[in-house]
Amino acid sequence: MKKHRKTRKSFMMRLCVFGFAGYLVVTLIQLQVEISQRQKELEEVKQQVEEQRIENKELERILMSDSDEKYIERIAREKLGFAYPDERVLIDVSGS
């Protein structure tokens, strides 16, 4: 009777240890996946920051230059589609 009870305790102890080990493995795998996703997000944010720095440098250069009129004209042409009254604007629709 005592041998049966000892075997049952031993079996339950092993079952608990293997269950806990399985839980740890699953948790570690989930954490690795999350770390990988966060690293990808970090790289994307770093790229956005670098693009913003480049844009800021360009805007600082424009602000420091004396060509405000040229800048305004360029923005009016490129972003707003403006043109001079006697000017012909050709648009390339071929996509290349």
DOVEXBA-62296 format. One record per residue (C-alpha): residue number from 1; x, y, z. Coordinates in Angstrom, 1 decimal. Last residue first. Example, Ala and Ser with C-alpha at 12.3 -4.5 7.8 and 13.67 -1.06 7.14 Angstrom:
<drengus>
     i     east    north       up
     2     13.7     -1.1      7.1
     1     12.3     -4.5      7.8
</drengus>
This chain:
<drengus>
     i     east    north       up
    96      7.6     56.1    -66.4
    95      3.9     56.3    -65.6
    94      2.9     57.0    -69.2
    93      0.8     59.9    -68.1
    92      3.5     62.5    -68.5
    91      1.9     65.9    -67.8
    90      2.7     68.9    -70.0
    89      2.1     72.4    -68.5
    88      1.9     75.2    -71.0
    87      2.7     78.7    -69.6
    86      1.0     81.9    -70.6
    85     -1.0     82.2    -67.3
    84      1.9     81.0    -65.1
    83      1.3     77.6    -63.5
    82     -0.2     76.2    -60.3
    81     -0.5     72.5    -59.6
    80     -0.8     72.9    -55.8
    79      2.0     70.6    -54.7
    78      4.6     70.9    -57.5
    77      3.9     74.3    -59.0
    76      2.9     76.2    -55.9
    75      5.7     74.5    -53.9
    74      8.3     75.5    -56.5
    73      7.0     79.1    -56.6
    72      7.1     79.4    -52.8
    71     10.6     78.1    -52.8
    70     11.8     80.4    -55.6
    69     10.2     83.4    -53.7
    68     11.9     82.4    -50.5
    67     15.3     82.2    -52.2
    66     17.4     83.9    -49.5
    65     18.4     80.7    -47.8
    64     18.1     80.0    -44.1
    63     14.5     78.9    -44.3
    62     15.2     76.6    -47.2
    61     18.2     75.0    -45.4
    60     16.1     74.5    -42.3
    59     13.3     72.9    -44.4
    58     15.9     70.5    -46.0
    57     17.3     69.6    -42.6
    56     13.9     69.0    -41.3
    55     13.1     66.6    -44.2
    54     16.3     64.7    -43.6
    53     15.5     64.5    -39.9
    52     12.0     63.3    -40.7
    51     13.3     60.5    -42.9
    50     15.7     59.5    -40.1
    49     12.9     59.4    -37.6
    48     10.7     57.3    -39.9
    47     13.6     54.8    -40.4
    46     14.1     54.6    -36.6
    45     10.3     54.0    -36.2
    44     10.4     51.2    -38.8
    43     13.5     49.6    -37.1
    42     11.8     49.8    -33.7
    41      8.6     48.1    -35.1
    40     10.8     45.3    -36.4
    39     12.5     45.0    -33.1
    38      9.1     44.9    -31.4
    37      7.9     42.0    -33.6
    36     11.1     40.0    -32.8
    35     10.7     40.6    -29.1
    34      7.1     39.4    -29.3
    33      8.1     36.2    -31.1
    32     10.8     35.6    -28.5
    31      8.4     36.2    -25.7
    30      5.9     33.7    -27.1
    29      8.7     31.1    -27.4
    28      9.8     31.7    -23.9
    27      6.2     31.3    -22.6
    26      5.7     28.0    -24.5
    25      9.0     26.7    -23.1
    24      8.1     27.8    -19.5
    23      4.7     26.2    -19.7
    22      6.2     22.9    -20.9
    21      8.7     23.0    -18.0
    20      5.8     23.6    -15.5
    19      3.9     20.7    -17.0
    18      7.0     18.5    -16.9
    17      7.6     19.3    -13.2
    16      3.9     18.8    -12.3
    15      3.8     15.5    -14.1
    14      7.0     14.4    -12.4
    13      5.6     15.3     -9.0
    12      2.3     13.5     -9.7
    11      4.1     10.4    -10.7
    10      6.3     10.5     -7.6
     9      3.3     11.0     -5.4
     8      1.5      8.0     -7.1
     7      4.6      5.8     -6.8
     6      4.9      6.7     -3.1
     5      1.2      5.8     -2.5
     4      1.5      2.5     -4.4
     3      4.6      1.6     -2.4
     2      2.8      2.4      0.8
     1      0.0      0.0      0.0
</drengus>
